[in-house]
Amino acid sequence: MSFAIRMGVPEMECLWNDLQAKHLVGTASKAEERLYAKWGKAMRLLSENPCHPSLRTHDIEALTKRYGQKVWQSYLENRNSGAMRMWWVYGPDEGSITVIALDRHPESGKRGAYDRLGLSDLPPLRRPGDVRPPDGEGRS
């Protein structure tokens, strides 16, 4: 089963749209291009298989309690300081996944490590005529 990837509102939707626009017009910095490529690749893998081995997907109990539904964490990168992670939930539509946060990996050994993480809201249910982002966007 393939999942439609949606962005949480307003933060994730704004961040993705900004990165994508800068990429398309050639004004993205090197750091923004790297993030766009890694995040795009991770979302492609997530849409194909949320349990893809390179994503190292696992649930985060502290965020699940805070958000009111199971929150999952997946890797954008590994083995470097400040490795980026994305947090996501299933829904709001059947067959969709919504990215609700993107940030560096918190120091999970510290008390309240996930408290500072801002979580976006779920977007409204999909309306007729909504489309998925084109395949290949953000691939590295």
N, C-alpha and C positions, 0 to 999 in steps of 0.2 A: 504494500500500500504506500502510495506517495502522499505526503502531507503538504498542504498549502502553508507557507510561512507568512505570518502576519506580524506586524510591529505593534507593540504596546503604545498607548497614547498618553500624553503627547510626546514624551521624551524619546522613545526609541524610533518612532515614526519620523520625528524631526531630525534626529541624528542620521538615520539611514538616508533620508531624502537629501540632506545636506552633503553627505559623503558622495552619494551617487551623482548629484549635480556637479560637484567639483571635479569628480573623476571624468564625467562626460565632456566638460568644457576645458579640461586640462589645467585647472587651477589648484588641484589638491597638492598638499605638501607630500614629501616622501613618507612621513609618518602616517598621514591620512591615506595614501595609496596602499601602504602595507596593511593598515587596519581594514580598509575596504576589501582588499584581496583575501585576507585571512577570515574576515567575518563572512564574506560572500561564500567562500569555500565551506566554512562550517555550516552555514545555512543550507547549502546544497546537500551536504552530507546528512544534516538533520532531516531535511525533507524526504530523502531517500530511505533513511534508517536511523531513527533517533538513538539507537543503541550501537551505532557504528563504532568499532573499536577505537579509532583515533579521536573520537569525541569524548571518550571516557565519561559518559553520562551517568549521573547519580543524583538522587534526590537530596534536598537540603531540608532537614526537619525544622530548623529554626525559621526558615522562610515559609515553609508550608504552613506552620502555625500562624505566622503573621499575615499571610496572604489569603488564607482560607481555602486553599486547594493545593494539591501537590505541586511543588516547585522543583524543577530539575536544573542542574548545572551541567554545562558542556564546555569542553576546552576549545579555545581558538588556537592556543599554542601551549607548549609545555617546555619544561627544562630551561627556563630563563627567569631572571628576577622580574617580578611584575607581570607574569604571564596573564594574558587576557582570558576572561571567562564570559559566557553568556548564560543567563538564567531565563527559563521559559516554562510555559504551562501548556497543557492541551486545551484547545478551544479558542474562541467561544463557539465556533461552528464544529460540527462533526468533521473530522478529517483535516483539521487545522491545528497549527501550533503557533503560539504567540510569544515572541521574544519580549520579556518584560524588563530586562536589565542587561547591561554590558559594562564590565569594570575589570580592574585588576583583581587577581585572586586575593581575597581577604586572608589575614593571618588567622586561620580557623582554630588554632590552639588558644587564641585569646578569647576571654569572656566577652560576649556581645559582638563578635567579629562581623556578623551579618547585619547588625542594627543600623549601620551607616549607609547600607546599600539602598538606593532609591529604586522603587519598583513602579513601573508604568501600569496603567489600567488596561484592561482588555478593550480592544476596539469593539464597535457595535457588530452585531451579526452581519454576515455577508449579504449584500443586496444583489439582486439579479444584475448582471452586467459587470460586476467586479472581476478583475483579472489578476492573475498571479504575476509577479515580476518575471521578466524574460529569463529563460534558462541561460546560464553562462555569465550573468551579471556578477561581477566580483570574484570570478574564478582566478586562481593564480596559475 
